[in-house]
Structures are given as structure tokens and as C-alpha cells.
Amino acid sequence: MRDWNGCSDEGNVIKTLIVVVILLPRLASPQSGD
């Protein structure tokens, strides 16, 4: 996973955004996620 921290491509940005979008609601409402 070198491109994750090695390259700053749009793909990495998109992946990061997806992870953030998925994790944010879980951190904000863990009960709702489960």
C-alpha cells in the first residue's frame, strides 16, 4: 500500500473521502451503525 501514503493521486483522495464518509457516521452514531 505504498500509493496510499506515497502518491497523492485523485484515487487516493477519493478512497480517503469514502473512508471518512463511512467512518464519520459510525463515530458520530455507533448505535445507528450497528
C-alpha positions, 0 to 999 in steps of 0.5 A: 500500500505504498500509493496510499501514503506515497502518491497523492493521486485523485484515487487516493483522495477519493478512497480517503473521502469514502473512508471518512464518509463511512467512518464519520457516521459510525463515530458520530452514531455507533448505535445507528451503525450497528 
